[in-house]
Amino acid sequence: MDASRLHRKVVNAWCMYDWANSAFATTIMAALLPPYFSTVAAAGLPAGRATSIWGYGVSLAMIVAAVLGPVLGAIADYTGAKKRFLLGFLVPAIVFTALLVFIGQGDWLWAVILYILASIGNSGANVFYDSLLPHVAHDDEIDQVSTRGFAMGYLGGGLLLAVNLLWYLMPETFGFRDSGAAVRASFLSVAVWWALFSVPLFRHVPEPPAATQVRTAPVREAFQRLAQTFREIKRYRQLFVFLIAFWVYADGIGTIIKMATIYGAEIGIGTGDLAGALLLTQIVGIPLTLLFGRLARRLGTKRSIYLALMVYTVITIAGYFMSKAWHFWVLAGMVGTVQGGSQALSRSLFGAMCPKSRSAEFFGFYDISSKFAGIAGPLLFAVAGALGGGGRVGIVSLIVFFVVGALLLSRVDEQEGIAVAAAENAAAENAAAERTAVGVGV
């Protein structure tokens, strides 16, 4: 197989993991589990209580994942074990997702526990999946590969969500006792889908080499590398300024993803409309995410992200006034125009400024940004809802994240950050060549 075909095979295998794990994001995180939790698992709780409990559960899962990310990332870089760490998080995530099939009426505590554990596994796996991006994509195609991955995610997650939605709407047709049984079967289908379509990544994407040939005391070395990173923080200034900006605006994006359906259920929108509208998000997201990859070539990556944040600002304002099912459909379509593009270009911009020899470590910090965003946003949503009497105050409060995030992003000099990464990559390649020459006796 020639180099070009081999490269395409590796890129496609990497993108297939987005196809695989997006089923968790669509069916579990967004479409079916939150309203099922609100109306079935948490049945009998006071009005609004389910929304707050869900927000606190989401926040706890994000805290644990955020703490683990950088340390395990540094170990993975040091030992050359990115794919093994990915698998170590993926397997429990799939198992705990499958166990959601047993959640019935009143089982709100078990539902939250299983979701937290599955979410930690999903988040941890994503650190190591994302860290493979700079190794998989050539420098001149990183925006396009990242957006292709997100588009594949929309397609894969959307296809399974469409099947799950049909099960929910016509349970007897598919042999289910009722819609509740169909929803529980949907949770199990996510686990099977996730496991099946993760296989290409492990078969075809090569494990990047270790950062060093010395592999003693990896945990100690990991903490030493983290300490060195903080000592050299001025060198990676643009990378860390971007992380702060990303932390802020990702807060709003992540909260909309995680809390939209439970907010919709709170104001009386049915599960069918909620899941159908989110399916629309997936359908719209496929071409629009790819379009953002092309847009980045014309406008630049940062300007394309600015455009997405402007749309999100409009969405949060309109969400405050949402009262009917068709409102939710319209806003879901708007989210679909920018959700994949904003996330994919953020990932690719970070990857372009990330030294390859530290990709898992730095994507651990990237994951901290997204996870602490996942902590603050749902927590603000929950507190604002509790103090303000519902989710409307919570949804409109998110506007601050998009405005402040855009202002911070304007402070990032991405060309300086890319140049620093390129210099470190070149130094690492020269060091590897020297080690190879010594090893063969040259």
KOLPA-678549 format. One line per 4 residues: number of its first residue (from 0); their letters; for each residue x, y, z of N, C-alpha, C. Coordinates in steps of 0.1 Angstrom, whole numbers, m for minus. Each point is the difference from the previous one (the first is absolute). Layout:
BEGIN
NUM) a) X:Y:Z:X:Y:Z:X:Y:Z  ...
END
This chain:
BEGIN
0) mdas) 8:m12:0:m8:12:0:9:13:0  m3:9:m9:8:12:m1:m3:9:12  10:10:2:m1:8:12:m13:8:1  m5:5:m12:m12:8:0:m12:m8:4
4) rlhr) m1:m12:m5:m12:m8:3:1:m5:15  12:m2:5:2:m4:14:m4:11:9  4:13:m4:m4:11:8:m15:2:1  m7:m1:m12:m14:1:0:m7:m11:9
8) kvvn) 5:m12:0:m5:m11:8:1:4:15  12:5:4:2:4:14:m10:11:4  m1:10:m9:m9:12:3:m14:m5:1  m5:m9:m9:m13:m5:1:m3:m8:12
12) awcm) 10:m8:4:m2:m8:12:m1:9:12  9:10:1:m1:10:11:m14:6:0  m5:5:m11:m13:6:m1:m11:m9:4  1:m13:m2:m10:m9:4:m3:m1:15
16) ydwa) 10:4:8:m2:0:14:m10:11:4  0:12:m8:m10:10:2:m14:m6:m3  m1:m8:m11:m12:m7:m4:m5:m9:12  10:m7:6:m4:m10:11:m4:7:12
20) nsaf) 7:10:6:m3:5:13:m10:11:0  m4:5:m12:m10:11:0:m14:m6:3  m1:m13:m1:m13:m6:5:m2:3:15  10:0:7:m1:3:15:m4:15:1
24) atti) 5:9:m8:m3:14:1:m15:2:m4  m4:m7:m10:m14:3:m5:m11:m7:8  1:m13:1:m11:m7:7:1:1:15  13:m1:6:1:m1:14:1:14:6
28) maal) 9:8:m4:2:14:6:m11:9:m4  m5:0:m12:m9:11:m5:m15:m5:m1  m3:m10:m8:m13:m2:m5:m9:m8:10  4:m12:4:m9:m9:7:2:m1:15
32) lppy) 12:m1:4:2:m2:15:m4:12:8  3:12:m3:m5:11:9:m15:1:1  m8:m1:m11:m15:0:3:m5:m13:6  7:m11:m2:m4:m13:6:3:2:15
36) fstv) 11:6:3:4:2:14:m11:9:7  m3:11:m7:m10:9:6:m14:m6:2  m5:m7:m10:m14:m5:1:m1:m14:5  10:m8:0:m1:m14:5:9:m3:12
40) aaag) 13:1:m2:9:m3:11:m2:9:12  m3:13:m2:m1:10:10:m15:3:3  m9:m9:m4:m14:2:2:m3:1:15  m8:10:3:m3:2:14:8:10:7
44) lpag) 11:5:m6:8:11:6:m8:13:m2  3:10:8:m7:13:m1:4:6:m14  m9:9:m5:2:6:m13:13:8:0  8:m2:m10:13:7:m2:11:m7:7
48) rats) m3:m10:9:10:m6:8:9:m9:m9  m7:m7:m10:7:m9:m9:11:7:m8  m4:12:m5:9:9:m7:13:3:8  m2:4:12:11:4:9:9:m13:2
52) iwgy) m6:m11:4:8:m12:3:8:m4:m13  m6:1:m11:7:m4:m13:12:10:m2  m2:12:3:10:10:m2:12:m3:10  m3:m3:12:10:m3:10:8:m13:m4
56) gvsl) m8:m10:m5:7:m13:m5:9:3:m11  m4:8:m10:8:3:m12:13:7:5  m1:9:10:11:7:5:10:m9:7  m5:m9:8:9:m9:7:8:m9:m10
60) amiv) m6:m5:m10:6:m8:m10:12:8:m7  m3:13:m3:10:8:m6:12:3:9  m2:1:13:10:3:9:10:m12:0  m5:m12:2:9:m12:0:8:m1:m13
64) aavl) m7:1:m11:7:m1:m13:11:11:m2  m3:12:5:9:11:m2:13:m2:9  m1:m6:12:11:m2:8:9:m11:m6  m6:m10:m5:8:m11:m6:8:3:m13
68) gpvl) m6:9:m8:5:2:m13:15:3:m2  5:11:6:14:3:m3:10:m10:5  m2:m5:12:9:m10:5:1:m12:m8  m12:m6:m4:0:m12:m8:5:3:m14
72) gaia) m3:12:m5:5:4:m13:16:1:0  6:5:10:14:1:1:6:m14:1  m6:m9:7:5:m14:0:m1:m7:m13  m12:3:m7:m1:m6:m14:10:5:m9
76) dytg) 3:13:0:11:5:m8:13:m6:3  3:m2:13:13:m5:4:2:m14:m4  m11:m8:1:1:m15:m2:m4:m4:m14  m5:9:m8:m6:m3:m13:m12:m9:1
80) akkr) m10:4:8:m11:m9:3:m13:8:m2  m1:8:m9:m13:8:m2:m11:m9:m3  1:m10:m9:m11:m9:m4:m3:m9:12  9:m4:8:m3:m9:11:m7:8:11
84) fllg) 3:12:2:m8:8:10:m14:3:m6  m1:2:m13:m13:2:m6:m9:m13:3  6:m11:m2:m8:m13:2:m3:m2:14  9:4:9:m3:m1:15:m11:8:4
88) flvp) m3:12:m6:m12:8:4:m12:m5:m8  2:m4:m12:m11:m4:m9:m8:m12:5  7:m10:5:m7:m13:4:m10:3:11  5:6:11:m10:3:11:m11:9:m5
92) aivf) 3:10:m8:m11:9:m5:m11:m8:m7  4:m9:m9:m9:m9:m7:m8:m9:10  6:m5:10:m6:m9:9:m11:7:8  4:12:6:m10:8:8:m11:5:m9
96) tall) 3:3:m12:m11:4:m9:m10:m11:m2  5:m12:m2:m9:m12:m2:m8:m2:12  5:2:12:m7:m3:12:m12:10:2  m1:11:m7:m11:9:1:m13:m7:m5
100) vfig) 1:m11:m7:m12:m8:m4:m8:m4:11  5:m1:12:m7:m5:12:m7:11:8  2:13:m4:m6:11:8:m15:1:m3  m7:0:11:m15:1:m1:m5:12:9
104) qgdw) m13:0:2:m6:11:7:5:1:14  4:12:4:5:2:13:14:m2:2  7:m6:m10:15:m3:2:9:12:m3  m4:11:4:8:12:m3:14:0:5
108) lwav) 2:m6:12:14:0:5:9:m9:m8  m5:m12:m4:8:m9:m8:2:6:m14  m10:7:m5:1:6:m13:12:11:0  0:8:10:11:10:1:13:m6:2
112) ilyi) 1:m11:8:13:m6:3:6:m7:m13  m9:m7:m7:4:m6:m13:4:10:m10  m8:11:m1:4:10:m10:13:7:4  3:3:12:12:6:5:12:m9:m4
116) lasi) m1:m13:3:11:m9:m4:2:m2:m15  m11:m1:m7:1:m1:m15:6:13:m6  m4:12:6:5:12:m5:14:2:3  5:m4:11:14:1:3:8:m9:m10
120) gnsg) m4:m12:m3:6:m8:m9:0:6:m14  m11:6:m4:m1:7:m13:10:12:m1  0:8:10:8:11:0:15:m3:0  4:m10:8:14:m5:1:4:m5:m14
124) anvf) m8:m8:m6:3:m6:m13:2:11:m10  m8:11:1:1:11:m10:13:7:1  6:1:12:13:6:1:10:m6:m9  1:m14:1:10:m7:m8:m4:m1:m15
128) ydsl) m13:0:m3:m4:0:m14:4:14:m6  m3:11:7:3:13:m6:16:1:m1  7:m6:10:15:2:m1:6:m7:m12  m7:m9:m6:5:m6:m12:m1:9:m13
132) lphv) m9:10:1:m2:9:m12:13:6:m5  9:6:7:12:5:m6:9:m10:m6  m1:m13:4:8:m11:m6:m7:m5:m12  m13:0:m1:m8:m5:m11:0:9:m12
136) ahdd) m2:13:3:m2:10:m11:13:7:m3  2:3:m13:11:9:m5:m3:14:5  10:8:1:m2:14:5:m9:8:m8  m1:m2:m13:m8:8:m9:m14:m5:m1
140) eidq) m4:m11:7:m13:m5:m1:m7:m2:13  6:5:11:m5:m3:13:m14:5:2  m4:12:m5:m13:5:1:m10:m9:m7  4:m5:m12:m9:m8:m8:m2:m14:7
144) vstr) 11:m6:5:m2:m13:6:m8:1:13  2:11:8:m8:1:12:m15:2:m3  m3:9:m10:m14:2:m3:m6:m13:m7  8:m8:m7:m5:m12:m6:m4:m10:11
148) gfam) 9:0:11:m4:m9:11:m13:4:6  m2:13:3:m12:5:6:m12:m3:m10  2:2:m13:m11:m3:m9:m4:m15:0  11:m9:1:m3:m14:1:m7:m3:13
152) gylg) 3:7:11:m7:m1:12:m15:4:m1  m3:11:m7:m14:3:m2:m7:m10:m8  7:m6:m10:m7:m10:m8:m3:m13:8  11:m5:7:m2:m12:7:m9:2:12
156) ggll) 2:10:8:m9:3:11:m14:2:m5  m2:7:m11:m13:3:m5:m7:m13:m5  7:m9:m7:m6:m12:m5:m5:m9:12  8:m2:10:m5:m8:12:m11:7:7
160) lavn) 0:14:1:m10:7:7:m13:m1:m8  1:0:m14:m12:m2:m8:m7:m14:3  8:m10:1:m5:m13:3:m6:0:14  7:5:10:m5:1:13:m13:8:1
164) llwy) m1:10:m8:m12:8:1:m12:m8:m6  2:m7:m11:m10:m9:m6:m5:m10:11  10:m6:7:m4:m9:11:m9:6:10  4:13:4:m8:7:10:m14:3:m5
168) lmpe) m1:4:m13:m13:5:m5:m9:m12:m4  6:m11:m4:m8:m12:m4:5:m12:7  m1:m1:13:7:m11:7:m6:m14:m4  m13:m1:m1:m6:m13:m3:4:m5:m14
172) tfgf) 2:9:m9:4:m4:m13:14:m7:0  8:4:9:14:m6:1:1:m11:12  m12:m4:5:0:m10:10:2:4:14  m1:13:3:2:4:14:m13:1:7
176) rdsg) 0:m2:13:m13:1:8:m6:14:0  8:10:1:m4:13:1:11:10:m3  m2:13:0:11:9:m3:11:0:10  m3:m3:12:10:m1:10:10:m11:m3
180) aavr) m5:m11:m4:9:m12:m3:8:4:m13  m6:7:m9:7:4:m12:12:10:4  m2:9:9:10:9:4:11:m8:7  m3:m9:9:10:m8:6:8:m8:m10
184) asfl) m6:m6:m10:7:m7:m10:9:9:m8  m4:13:m1:8:10:m7:14:2:7  m1:0:14:12:1:7:10:m11:m3  m5:m12:0:8:m12:m3:5:1:m15
188) svav) m8:5:m9:5:1:m14:12:9:m1  0:10:8:12:10:0:13:m8:4  m1:m8:10:12:m8:4:5:m9:m11  m9:m7:m7:3:m9:m10:6:8:m12
192) wwal) m6:11:m4:4:8:m11:14:6:3  2:5:12:13:6:4:11:m10:m1  m2:m12:5:10:m11:0:4:m4:m14  m11:m2:m8:2:m5:m14:8:9:m9
196) fsvp) m3:13:1:6:10:m10:13:6:6  4:m4:12:13:4:5:11:m8:m5  m3:m12:m5:10:m10:m5:9:6:m10  m4:7:m11:9:5:m10:12:8:6
200) lfrh) m3:9:10:11:8:5:10:m9:6  m3:m10:8:10:m9:6:7:m9:m10  m6:m3:m11:6:m8:m10:9:8:m10  m3:12:m3:7:7:m11:7:13:4
204) vpep) m3:6:11:8:12:4:12:m4:8  12:3:m4:12:m4:7:1:7:13  7:m6:10:3:6:12:12:9:m2  m2:13:3:12:9:m1:11:m4:9
208) paat) 12:3:m4:12:m5:8:0:7:14  7:m6:9:1:5:14:9:13:m1  m2:9:9:8:12:0:15:m2:3  2:m12:7:14:m3:3:2:m15:0
212) qvrt) 12:m5:m2:2:m15:1:1:m5:14  2:9:10:1:m4:14:m14:m1:6  m4:m11:5:m14:m2:5:0:m4:14  9:4:9:0:m4:14:m8:11:7
216) apvr) m7:m4:11:m8:9:8:m9:10:m8  m9:m5:m8:m8:9:m9:m8:10:8  m5:m4:12:m9:10:7:9:11:5  12:m3:5:9:11:5:3:9:m12
220) eafq) 4:m7:m11:3:8:m12:m11:9:m5  m12:m5:1:m12:7:m4:m1:13:8  1:m1:13:m1:12:8:12:10:m2  12:m6:m3:11:9:m3:m2:7:m14
224) rlaq) m6:m7:m9:m4:7:m13:m10:11:2  m10:m3:8:m10:10:3:6:12:7  9:m2:10:7:11:6:8:8:m10  7:m7:m9:8:7:m10:m9:8:m9
228) tfre) m12:m5:m3:m9:7:m9:m4:13:7  m3:0:13:m4:12:7:12:10:1  12:m6:2:12:9:0:2:7:m13  m4:m6:m11:2:5:m13:m13:6:m6
232) ikry) m9:4:9:m13:5:m5:1:12:m9  10:8:2:2:12:m9:2:m5:m14  8:m11:m2:2:m5:m13:m12:m4:m7  m10:m5:7:m13:m5:m5:m11:10:3
236) rqlf) 4:13:0:m10:10:4:m12:0:m8  1:0:m13:m12:0:m9:m9:m12:2  7:m11:2:m8:m13:2:m9:2:13  6:5:10:m8:1:13:m9:12:0
240) vfli) 2:10:m8:m10:11:m1:m12:m5:m8  3:m8:m10:m11:m7:m7:m8:m9:9  7:m7:9:m7:m9:9:m10:7:9  4:12:4:m9:8:9:m12:5:m8
244) afwv) 3:4:m13:m11:5:m8:m10:m12:m3  6:m12:m3:m8:m11:m3:m8:m5:12  6:1:12:m7:m4:12:m12:9:1  1:12:m3:m12:9:2:m11:m3:m10
248) yadg) 3:0:m13:m11:m1:m9:m4:m15:m1  8:m9:3:m4:m14:0:m10:m3:11  1:9:10:m9:m1:11:m15:1:m5  m2:10:m8:m13:2:m5:m4:m11:m10
252) igti) 9:m4:m9:m3:m11:m9:m4:m13:7  9:m4:9:m2:m12:7:m13:m1:8  m3:12:6:m13:0:8:m12:m1:m8  0:6:m12:m11:m1:m9:m2:m14:m4
256) ikma) 11:m7:m3:m1:m14:m4:m5:m9:11  4:2:12:m3:m9:11:m14:4:6  m4:12:0:m12:4:8:m12:4:m9  2:0:m13:m11:4:m9:m13:m8:2
260) tiyg) 2:m13:m1:m12:m9:0:m7:0:14  8:0:10:m7:0:13:m7:13:3  6:11:m5:m7:13:0:m13:0:m8  1:m6:m12:m12:m2:m8:m11:m8:7
264) aeig) 4:m11:6:m9:m8:7:m7:8:12  8:8:6:m5:8:11:m11:10:m4  1:5:m12:m10:10:m5:m11:m7:m8  0:m13:0:m12:m8:m5:2:m5:m14
268) igtg) 12:0:m6:2:m5:m14:1:m15:1  m7:m7:m8:0:m15:1:13:m6:m5  3:m13:5:12:m7:m4:2:m1:m15  m12:m3:m7:1:m2:m14:5:13:m7
272) dlag) m5:11:4:5:13:m6:14:3:4  4:m3:12:13:2:5:10:m8:m8  m2:m13:m1:9:m9:m8:0:3:m15  m12:3:m5:m1:3:m14:8:13:m4
276) alll) m1:10:9:7:13:m3:15:m3:1  4:m8:9:15:m3:1:4:m8:m12  m8:m8:m5:3:m7:m13:2:10:m11  m8:10:0:1:11:m10:14:6:2
280) tqiv) 4:2:13:14:6:2:10:m9:m7  m1:m13:2:10:m9:m6:0:1:m16  m12:1:m6:m1:1:m14:6:13:m5  m4:11:6:5:13:m4:15:0:2
284) gipl) 5:m6:11:14:1:3:9:m7:m9  m4:m10:m7:9:m7:m9:6:9:m11  m8:6:m9:6:9:m10:5:13:6  m6:5:10:5:13:6:13:m1:7
288) tllf) 3:m12:6:13:m2:6:11:0:m11  m3:m8:m10:10:0:m12:2:14:m6  m11:7:0:1:14:m6:9:9:9  m1:m2:13:9:8:9:15:m4:m3
292) grla) 3:m12:m4:13:m4:m4:5:8:m12  m9:2:m9:4:8:m12:0:15:3  m9:4:9:m1:14:4:13:4:7  6:m9:7:12:3:7:12:3:m10
296) rrlg) m1:m6:m11:10:3:m10:m1:14:m6  m13:5:m1:m2:13:m5:1:11:10  m7:m2:12:m1:11:10:12:m2:10  5:m12:2:9:m2:11:m7:m7:11
300) tkrs) 7:m8:8:m7:m8:10:m6:8:11  7:11:5:m6:8:10:m12:7:m4  0:6:m12:m12:7:m5:m12:m9:m1  2:m12:m4:m10:m10:m2:m6:m3:14
304) iyla) 8:m1:10:m5:m2:14:m8:12:5  5:12:m3:m8:12:4:m14:m1:m6  m1:m4:m13:m13:m1:m6:m9:m9:8  5:m12:3:m8:m10:8:m4:6:13
308) lmvy) 9:7:7:m4:6:13:m11:11:m1  0:7:m11:m11:10:m2:m13:m8:m1  m1:m11:m8:m12:m7:m1:m4:m6:14  9:m5:7:m3:m5:14:m6:11:9
312) tvit) 5:12:m2:m6:11:8:m14:2:m3  m4:0:m13:m14:1:m4:m8:m11:6  5:m12:0:m7:m12:4:m4:1:15  10:5:8:m3:1:15:m11:10:2
316) iagy) 0:11:m7:m10:11:2:m13:m6:m4  m1:m7:m12:m13:m5:m4:m4:m11:9  9:m8:6:m4:m11:9:m8:5:12  3:12:5:m8:5:11:m14:1:m3
320) fmsk) m4:3:m12:m14:3:m4:m7:m13:m5  8:m11:m1:m6:m13:m5:m11:m5:8  m11:m3:m7:m12:m5:8:m7:m11:m8  2:m2:m13:m7:m10:m8:10:m9:m6
324) awhf) m5:m12:m5:8:m10:m5:8:5:m13  m7:8:m8:6:4:m13:12:10:3  m1:7:12:11:8:4:12:m8:2  m1:m11:6:11:m9:3:6:m6:m13
328) wvla) m9:m3:m10:5:m5:m12:8:11:m8  m4:12:1:7:11:m7:14:2:6  0:0:14:13:3:7:9:m12:m2  m6:m12:0:9:m12:m3:6:1:m14
332) gmvg) m7:4:m10:6:2:m13:11:10:0  m2:11:8:10:10:0:13:m5:7  m2:m8:11:11:m6:6:8:m9:m9  m8:m8:m9:7:m8:m10:9:7:m9
336) tvqg) m3:13:m3:8:7:m10:14:3:6  1:1:13:13:4:6:7:m9:10  m8:m10:5:5:m8:11:13:m8:m5  m1:m7:m10:11:m8:m5:12:8:m4
340) gsqa) m3:11:m8:11:8:m5:8:7:11  m8:5:10:7:7:11:9:m9:8  m5:m12:3:8:m10:7:12:m6:m8  m3:m3:m13:11:m5:m8:11:9:m2
344) lsrs) m3:13:m3:10:10:m3:8:3:13  m7:0:11:7:2:13:10:m11:2  m4:m13:m2:9:m11:1:12:1:m10  m3:4:m12:11:0:m10:10:12:3
348) lfga) m6:12:5:9:11:3:9:m4:11  m5:m6:10:8:m5:11:10:m10:m4  m4:m9:m9:9:m11:m5:12:6:m8  m3:11:m7:10:7:m8:10:6:9
352) mcpk) m3:5:11:9:7:10:6:m10:10  m3:m13:m2:4:m10:10:12:m8:m5  11:0:8:12:m9:m4:m5:m14:0  4:m8:m10:m4:m14:m2:5:m8:12
356) srsa) 12:3:5:6:m9:10:m7:2:14  m9:10:0:m8:3:13:m15:0:m3  m4:m6:m11:m14:1:m4:m10:m5:10  3:m11:6:m10:m6:10:0:9:13
360) effg) 12:4:4:1:9:12:m8:13:m3  2:6:m11:m6:13:m3:m15:m2:m3  m4:m11:m6:m14:m2:m2:m7:m3:13  8:m5:10:m5:m1:13:m4:13:6
364) fydi) 9:10:m2:m4:14:4:m12:5:m8  0:m3:m13:m12:4:m8:m12:m6:5  1:m13:5:m12:m7:6:m4:7:13  11:4:7:m4:8:13:m8:12:m4
368) sskf) 4:7:m10:m8:12:m4:m14:m4:m3  m2:m10:m8:m14:m4:m4:m7:m6:11  7:m7:9:m8:m6:12:m3:10:10  9:10:3:m4:10:10:m10:9:m6
372) agia) 0:1:m14:m12:7:m6:m12:m8:3  1:m14:m1:m12:m8:3:m4:0:15  9:5:8:m3:1:15:m8:13:2  7:11:m4:m6:13:3:m13:3:m7
376) gpll) m2:m4:m13:m12:2:m7:m12:m6:6  0:m14:1:m11:m6:6:m3:4:15  11:3:7:m1:5:14:m7:13:0  4:9:m9:m7:13:m1:m14:m2:m4
380) fava) m3:m8:m9:m13:m3:m5:m9:m5:12  6:m10:8:m7:m5:11:m3:10:11  10:8:3:m2:10:11:m9:11:m5  2:5:m12:m9:11:m6:m14:m5:0
384) galg) m2:m13:m4:m13:m6:m1:m7:m1:14  8:m4:10:m5:m1:13:m4:14:6  9:10:m2:m3:13:5:m10:8:m8  m1:m3:m13:m9:8:m8:m13:m8:m3
388) gggr) m1:m12:5:m13:m7:m2:m1:m8:m12  11:m3:m7:m1:m8:m12:12:1:m9  m1:m7:m12:12:0:m9:1:12:m8  m10:9:m1:1:12:m9:11:9:4
392) vgiv) 1:2:13:11:9:5:14:m7:m3  0:m13:2:12:m7:m3:5:1:m14  m9:m2:m10:3:0:m14:5:14:m4  m6:11:4:4:13:m4:13:4:6
396) sliv) 3:m6:12:13:4:7:12:m4:m8  m2:m10:m10:12:m5:m7:5:10:m10  m7:11:m3:5:9:m10:14:6:4  2:1:13:13:6:5:12:m8:m5
400) ffvv) m2:m13:m1:11:m9:m4:4:2:m14  m9:3:m9:3:2:m14:6:13:m3  m4:11:7:5:13:m2:14:1:6  2:m5:12:13:1:7:10:m9:m7
404) gall) m5:m12:m4:9:m9:m8:5:5:m13  m8:7:m7:4:7:m13:10:10:3  m1:8:11:9:11:3:14:m6:3  0:m11:8:13:m7:4:6:m6:m13
408) lsrv) m8:m6:m8:6:m6:m13:7:11:m8  m5:12:0:6:11:m8:15:2:5  3:m4:12:14:2:5:9:m11:m4  m4:m10:m7:8:m11:m4:7:3:m13
412) deqe) 14:m1:0:8:1:m12:3:m14:m5  m9:m6:m8:1:m14:m4:13:m2:m8  5:9:m8:12:m2:m8:12:m2:9  1:8:11:11:m2:10:m1:m14:6
416) giav) m12:m4:4:m2:m13:6:4:m12:m9  m4:1:m13:3:m10:m10:15:m1:m2  7:12:0:14:0:m2:8:m6:11  m5:2:12:6:m7:12:m1:m15:m1
420) aaae) m12:m5:m4:m2:m14:m1:9:m6:m11  1:7:m11:8:m5:m12:15:m1:4  5:10:8:14:m1:4:2:m12:10  m10:m2:9:2:m11:9:m1:m14:m7
424) naaa) m9:0:m10:m1:m13:m8:13:m3:m7  6:11:m6:12:m2:m7:11:m5:9  1:6:12:10:m4:10:m2:m15:4  m13:m4:2:m2:m14:4:3:m9:m11
428) enaa) m2:3:m13:4:m8:m11:15:m2:m1  7:11:2:14:0:m1:6:m9:11  m6:1:13:4:m8:11:m2:m15:m3  m12:m3:m6:m3:m14:m3:10:m5:m11
432) aert) 3:8:m10:9:m4:m10:14:m3:6  4:8:10:13:m2:6:0:m13:8  m11:m3:7:m1:m13:8:1:m12:m9  m7:2:m12:0:m11:m10:14:m3:m5
436) avgv) 7:11:m3:14:m1:m5:9:m6:10  m2:3:13:9:m6:10:m4:m15:1  m13:m3:m1:m4:m14:2:5:m9:m11  3:5:m12:5:m8:m11:15:1:m2
440) gv) 6:8:9:14:1:0:6:9:m10  m8:10:m4:5:10:m10:9:10:8
END
